[in-house]
């Protein structure tokens, strides 16, 4: 019987992986992810109006604003790395400069003295200009004004840095177990949702759809009768569950691989350096708050909860699929599953807005929702290790009940080709 189980599992997994659709979809996913990560380079490679050289003409009616502006705009472009092309020139004749404005890339900037605001600026263009170009000019003008103000008011850079530096508020908590920095909690929440919760939510949708589609395919082609005549419904059921879960895990690993390839292809660009700096900043802040060690300790227990929950969703999907004869009927039955997972997803996103909510904490114990909701609450300190263990135990109980009673429904429905009275058939199977 074990040989038959592993044969069915291997056959089911092999059928998914060796399918032409799987190959085509993964090629498209690889291309899409690499393109998305490198979208700016692709846009620049095809060219366009942004490749035109922007002719920035400056009429300076002040003492030395032009020199400062020229130095600042060159340094700003190096920092932003927008790939813009421009040439900055000083013009004495304003009327002649206006006549030279004949296309969108021609820009005239006039600096005037202003007693109240240090300088006043007028920009004359032919029409709309590139938004990145406008942002670069705007940033450079404001930075130039700051330098002029420092010179006029005799303020050195050190004094200006002291004025602009934000105040570091030192926090002290009387209650034990609280994190030292509340801002770090919001920082972690912005990372947890896209990296942990959303991918897990997508895995749930994928495994539910896959199990339902495969079981309905075997029923619609009548191959189910041949399979069940050689193996028990129990063996068939668990082979489908195992194969589907292995497939989604493989697919998830492939997606991470594709993302890694896309990041590597970016090379040492400024954007990649900024991403590395951001990741390093997040890690250092979390480490300083003392949360990093807790996160590392919690990872294994959270993974256990997620795996048990994924198994629960798989069992539920297989049971419901056995009672249907086509994907249309299964789509109706899987709606409650989607609603449950969506509730967990949206609550995990909103949990930081309702810190200390008793309702959300209670839902963190509810099977099927707990694995989606618990990581957010765990990292913000709302729940602890004991709460996760309780959630795992409750989910294990649900999995046991699904196996014990769900198999009865599966045995009854797997060879039933009637699409009428689905819920009555399920209740009848449980009674029998």
C-alpha positions in Angstrom: 0.0 0.0 0.0 2.9 2.3 0.7 4.3 1.7 -2.7 1.0 2.7 -4.3 0.9 5.8 -2.1 4.3 7.0 -3.2 3.6 6.0 -6.8 0.4 8.2 -6.8 2.2 11.0 -5.1 5.2 10.9 -7.5 2.9 10.6 -10.5 0.7 13.5 -9.4 3.7 15.7 -8.7 5.4 14.7 -11.9 2.3 15.4 -13.9 2.3 19.0 -12.6 6.0 19.7 -13.0 6.4 18.1 -16.4 3.3 19.7 -17.8 4.0 22.2 -20.6 1.8 24.7 -18.9 4.1 24.6 -15.8 7.1 25.2 -18.0 5.5 28.1 -19.9 4.1 29.7 -16.8 7.5 29.6 -15.0 9.3 31.0 -18.0 6.8 33.8 -18.1 7.2 34.3 -14.3 11.0 34.4 -14.7 10.8 37.0 -17.4 8.1 39.0 -15.6 10.0 39.2 -12.3 13.3 39.9 -13.9 11.7 42.6 -16.0 9.8 44.1 -13.0 12.9 44.3 -10.9 14.9 45.9 -13.8 12.0 47.9 -15.3 13.9 51.2 -15.1 16.8 49.8 -17.1 14.4 48.3 -19.7 12.6 51.6 -20.2 15.9 53.4 -20.6 17.1 50.8 -23.1 14.2 51.4 -25.4 14.8 55.2 -25.4 12.4 58.0 -25.8 12.1 61.7 -25.2 13.9 61.4 -21.9 17.1 60.6 -23.9 17.1 64.1 -25.3 19.5 66.6 -23.8 17.7 69.1 -21.6 19.1 72.6 -22.3 18.9 74.4 -18.9 19.6 78.1 -19.5 20.2 80.2 -16.3 19.8 84.0 -16.1 21.4 85.0 -12.8 20.4 88.4 -11.5 22.0 87.7 -8.1 25.6 87.6 -7.0 26.6 83.9 -7.3 23.4 81.8 -7.4 24.4 80.2 -10.8 27.7 78.8 -9.6 26.0 77.2 -6.5 23.1 75.9 -8.6 25.4 74.3 -11.1 27.4 72.6 -8.4 24.3 71.4 -6.6 22.4 70.0 -9.6 25.4 68.0 -10.7 25.8 66.5 -7.2 22.0 65.8 -6.9 22.0 64.0 -10.3 24.8 61.8 -9.0 22.8 60.9 -5.9 19.5 60.3 -7.6 20.9 58.5 -10.7 17.8 59.2 -12.9 19.8 58.8 -16.2 18.8 62.4 -17.3 20.8 64.2 -19.8 21.2 67.9 -19.4 23.5 70.9 -20.0 23.5 73.9 -17.8 24.6 77.2 -19.3 24.7 80.8 -18.0 22.9 83.3 -20.2 23.1 87.1 -19.9 20.4 88.1 -22.4 16.9 87.0 -21.0 15.0 88.1 -24.2 17.3 86.1 -26.4 17.0 83.0 -24.2 13.2 83.2 -24.4 13.5 83.1 -28.2 15.7 80.0 -28.0 12.9 78.0 -26.2 11.6 75.9 -29.1 11.0 72.4 -27.6 10.1 70.8 -24.3 13.7 70.2 -23.4 14.5 73.9 -23.5 14.3 75.3 -19.9 15.0 78.9 -18.8 15.5 79.6 -15.1 15.7 83.2 -13.8 17.2 83.9 -10.4 16.3 87.2 -8.7 17.2 88.8 -5.4 14.5 88.6 -2.7 14.9 90.2 0.7 12.3 88.0 2.4 13.1 84.6 0.7 16.8 85.1 -0.2 16.0 84.4 -3.9 13.0 84.2 -6.1 12.9 81.9 -9.1 11.0 82.0 -12.4 11.0 79.0 -14.8 10.0 79.4 -18.4 9.5 76.3 -20.6 8.0 75.5 -24.0 5.5 73.0 -22.6 5.5 70.2 -20.0 8.9 68.9 -19.1 10.1 65.5 -17.8 8.8 65.0 -14.2 12.2 63.7 -13.1 13.9 66.7 -14.6 11.5 69.0 -12.8 12.1 67.3 -9.5 15.8 67.5 -10.0 15.6 71.2 -10.7 13.3 71.9 -7.8 15.5 70.0 -5.4 18.6 71.7 -6.6 17.0 75.2 -6.3 15.9 74.6 -2.7 19.3 73.2 -1.8 21.0 76.3 -3.4 18.7 78.6 -1.5 19.8 76.8 1.8 23.4 77.4 0.9 22.8 81.0 0.1 20.9 81.5 3.4 23.8 79.9 5.3 26.2 82.4 3.7 23.9 85.4 4.2 23.1 84.6 7.9 26.7 83.4 8.6 25.6 79.9 9.6 28.2 77.1 9.2 27.3 73.5 8.2 27.8 72.1 11.7 25.3 74.6 13.2 22.8 73.9 10.4 23.1 70.1 11.1 22.4 70.7 14.8 19.3 72.7 13.9 18.0 70.1 11.4 18.8 67.0 13.4 15.6 65.5 14.8 15.4 65.0 18.6 16.0 61.5 19.7 13.3 60.7 22.3 14.6 58.2 24.8 11.8 55.8 25.8 11.5 53.9 29.1 8.8 51.3 29.8 7.6 50.3 33.2 5.8 47.2 31.9 8.2 44.3 31.2 8.5 42.7 27.8 7.9 45.9 25.8 10.2 46.8 23.0 12.5 49.8 23.4 11.5 51.5 20.2 7.9 51.7 19.0 9.0 52.9 15.6 10.8 49.5 15.1 7.5 47.7 15.4 6.0 49.7 12.5 9.2 49.1 10.6 8.9 45.3 11.1 5.2 45.4 10.1 6.1 47.0 6.8 8.5 44.1 6.1 6.4 41.2 7.5 3.4 41.7 5.3 5.1 41.6 1.8 7.7 39.0 2.7 5.8 36.6 5.0 2.1 37.1 5.1 1.3 37.9 1.4 3.4 35.0 0.0 1.8 32.5 2.5 -1.7 33.9 1.5 -0.9 33.2 -2.2 0.3 29.7 -1.4 -3.0 28.9 0.3 -4.9 30.1 -2.8 -2.7 28.1 -5.1 -2.9 24.8 -3.2 -6.7 25.1 -2.8 -7.1 25.7 -6.5 -4.7 22.9 -7.5 -6.3 20.2 -5.4 -9.8 21.1 -6.6 -8.8 21.2 -10.3 -6.9 17.9 -10.2 -9.7 15.9 -8.4 -12.4 17.4 -10.7 -10.3 16.6 -13.7 -10.0 12.9 -12.7 -13.7 12.7 -12.0 -14.7 14.4 -15.3 -12.5 12.1 -17.3 -13.7 9.0 -15.4 -10.1 8.0 -14.6 -11.1 8.2 -10.9 -12.9 4.9 -11.2 -9.8 3.1 -12.5 -7.6 4.7 -9.7 -10.0 3.9 -6.9 -10.4 0.3 -8.1 -6.7 -0.2 -7.4 -6.1 1.9 -4.3 -8.2 2.9 -1.4 -9.7 6.4 -1.2 -7.5 7.1 1.8 -4.3 6.5 -0.1 -5.6 8.5 -3.0 -6.6 11.4 -0.8 -3.3 11.7 1.1 -1.3 11.4 -2.1 -3.1 14.3 -3.6 -2.6 16.4 -0.5 1.2 15.6 -0.3 1.8 16.2 -4.0 -0.1 19.5 -4.0 1.8 20.8 -1.0 5.2 19.7 -2.4 4.3 21.5 -5.7 3.4 24.8 -4.1 6.6 24.7 -1.9 8.7 24.1 -5.1 6.9 26.9 -6.9 7.5 29.3 -4.0 11.2 28.4 -4.0 11.3 29.0 -7.8 9.8 32.5 -7.3 12.4 33.4 -4.7 15.1 32.1 -7.2 13.6 34.3 -10.0 13.6 37.3 -7.8 17.3 36.6 -6.9 18.2 36.4 -10.5 16.5 39.7 -11.2 18.4 41.4 -8.3 21.7 40.0 -9.5 21.1 41.3 -13.0 20.8 44.8 -11.6 24.4 44.6 -10.8 25.9 47.4 -8.7 23.4 50.1 -9.5 22.6 52.9 -7.2 19.1 51.5 -6.6 20.6 48.1 -5.5 23.0 49.9 -3.1 20.0 51.8 -1.7 18.1 48.5 -1.2 21.1 47.0 0.6 21.5 50.1 2.7 17.8 49.9 3.7 17.9 46.2 4.6 21.1 46.9 6.6 19.3 49.8 8.4 16.3 47.7 9.2 18.5 44.8 10.6 20.6 47.2 12.7 17.6 48.9 14.2 15.9 45.6 15.0 19.1 44.3 16.5 19.5 47.4 18.6 15.9 47.0 19.9 16.6 43.4 21.0 13.9 42.0 18.7 16.3 40.2 16.2 17.1 37.4 18.6 13.3 36.9 19.3 12.5 36.8 15.6 15.2 34.2 15.0 13.8 32.1 17.9 10.2 32.4 16.7 10.9 31.5 13.0 10.8 27.6 13.6 7.5 27.7 15.6 5.8 30.1 13.1 6.9 27.8 10.2 5.3 24.8 12.1 2.1 26.7 12.4 2.1 27.7 8.7 2.8 24.1 7.6 0.0 22.7 9.8 -2.4 25.4 8.5 -1.4 24.7 4.9 -2.2 21.1 5.5 -5.5 22.0 7.0 -6.5 24.1 3.9 -5.3 21.2 1.7 -7.5 18.7 3.5 -10.5 21.0 3.4 -10.0 21.6 -0.3 -9.7 17.9 -1.1 -12.9 17.1 0.9 -14.9 19.8 -0.8 -13.6 18.9 -4.2 -14.7 15.2 -3.8 -18.3 16.3 -3.6 -18.2 18.3 -6.9 -18.1 17.2 -10.5 -16.7 20.3 -12.1 -14.7 23.4 -11.3 -17.8 25.7 -11.3 -19.3 23.7 -8.3 -15.9 23.7 -6.6 -15.6 27.5 -7.0 -18.8 27.9 -5.1 -17.7 25.6 -2.3 -14.3 27.2 -1.9 -15.7 30.6 -1.4 -15.8 30.2 2.4 -12.1 29.1 2.4 -11.3 32.3 0.5 -13.3 34.5 2.9 -11.5 32.9 5.9 -8.1 33.5 4.5 -9.0 37.1 3.5 -10.2 37.9 7.0 -6.8 36.7 8.4 -4.9 38.7 5.7 -6.7 42.0 6.2 -6.6 41.7 10.0 -2.8 41.1 9.9 -2.4 44.3 7.9 -4.7 46.3 10.2 -3.4 44.8 13.5 -0.9 47.7 14.1 -3.8 50.2 13.9 -5.7 48.4 16.7 -2.9 47.6 19.1 -4.2 45.6 22.1 -7.5 44.7 20.5 -9.0 41.8 22.3 -11.1 40.8 19.3 -7.9 40.4 17.1 -6.1 38.5 19.8 -9.0 36.1 20.1 -9.0 35.5 16.3 -5.2 34.8 16.5 -6.2 31.4 18.1 -8.8 30.6 15.5 -7.7 27.7 13.2 -7.0 28.7 9.5 -6.7 32.4 10.5 -4.0 32.0 13.2 -1.1 31.3 10.8 -1.8 34.5 8.7 -2.5 36.7 11.7 -0.1 35.5 14.4 3.3 36.6 12.8 2.2 40.2 12.9 1.0 40.0 16.5 4.0 38.1 17.6 6.5 40.6 16.3 4.6 43.5 17.9 4.5 41.8 21.2 0.7 41.3 21.4 1.0 37.6 21.7 3.9 35.3 22.8 5.3 31.9 22.3 2.6 30.2 24.5 -0.1 31.7 22.2 1.6 30.3 19.1 1.8 26.9 20.7 -1.9 27.1 21.6 -2.7 28.0 18.0 -0.7 25.0 16.7 -2.5 22.6 19.1 -5.9 23.9 18.0 -4.9 23.6 14.3 -3.7 20.1 14.9 -7.0 19.2 16.5 -8.8 20.6 13.4 -6.5 18.6 11.1 -7.3 15.4 13.1 -11.0 16.0 12.8 -10.7 16.7 9.0 -8.9 13.5 8.6 -11.2 11.5 10.7 -14.5 12.8 9.4 -13.4 14.3 6.1 -12.3 10.8 4.9 -15.9 9.7 5.3 -17.1 12.5 3.0 -14.3 11.8 0.6 -15.1 8.1 0.3 -18.7 8.9 -0.3 -18.2 11.7 -2.8 -15.2 10.6 -4.8 -17.3 8.3 -7.1 -20.5 10.3 -6.8 -21.1 12.2 -10.1 -24.3 14.0 -9.1 -23.9 17.8 -8.6 -27.3 18.2 -6.8 -27.7 18.7 -3.0 -23.9 18.9 -2.3 -24.4 19.8 1.4 -27.0 17.1 1.9 -24.5 14.5 0.5 -21.9 15.7 2.9 -24.2 15.4 5.9 -25.4 12.0 4.8 -21.7 10.8 4.5 -21.0 12.0 8.0 -24.1 10.1 9.4 -23.1 6.9 7.6 
